[in-house]
Amino acid sequence: MNRSMEAHAFLVKKGFKVKSFGTGEKVKLPGTSADRPNCYEFGVPYDDIYKDLMEKDKSYYTQNGLLHMLDRNRRIKPSPESFQASNEIFDVIITCEERVYDQVIEWFVSRKSICNQPVHIVNIDIQDNHEEATIGAFLISDMVTKMSQSDDLDNDIDELVRINTTQNLHTTAPITAWTKSDVPKSFLKYNKKIYPPQDPSEEPRPAYVCHQKTNFKYSPEKLWYIASFVRGMTVDEAIKQLSFVNKKGAGLVKEAILEAQELAVTKHNVEFRSNLWIAESFSGKGVVIKGIRRHARGRMGEVRYQYSHYFVRLEEGKPPIDYYKRNPLTPQEQLDKWLDQMRKRKITNSF
């Protein structure tokens, strides 16, 4: 009632044909205590709800902004409406909470398709207060405007949503429910330690640099194989090998390594750009955009568009002979270690 109606008002002013709905069983408004909300049926006019709250506690509901919100709502439309009771056809459906998004998906899955027309469902997670509702309405209005200008919305919608939300992030909202504003930050904190240039007389001290490439369209499971492939290689060898890997992820990893190499030379006092090797290389899960896939007999299924993060740490010097065996044991040491483990065994429940 708050976030959707604020966006409704913005979109109507821009000339869009808009409808706003609730997805619950009833309209619930905060009461004077957490366990006593004010519940109303869908279809009850906003005027009646406004008068009812005025009679209950005018000063309290004026102070928390509820009367102001209802006054705004009744100037937009007569009464709240239920989404499940609507038979209208929409091009785009925008929800303001992941719970509501899931309810909309469940409703589409459970009902029988009538017109077999695709609909785009987008969720933007907005906190339920007056300030964030206004900011979220700006974001929704900007996104819908860009959607209306697209010549092929079916192909452009993923990119439009991603670009619009990353360019309009706010500290607390509006962030999309699939991103959670989780751009990794801790890995780059290691770059705060920068070693000064060394004198020839000093003992060699290898510098290192950390770099990441975030939220690009690629599966983290596929990216893991490429990230593992270059571990322990020199930078020059890794770039050479990746140039012959015919995969999209190889180009992204190669680009990240080159950026890290440039960062090492310009910011971390590495003298020779070829004197670097890949000490760490791994992938991470990025944002996941939920969508709908149409199935036979008018049914709907959920599809997930995965994004990935890539992390790399370059270290100065020569790589180890065997990356996965930093300190290999001799045959005699392996035998002694095995015998020691056998002698330390203990039979469960024995003395």
Order of alpha helices (4+ residues) and beta strands (2+ residues): alpha-beta-beta-alpha-alpha-beta-alpha-beta-alpha-alpha-beta-beta-alpha-alpha-alpha-beta-beta-alpha
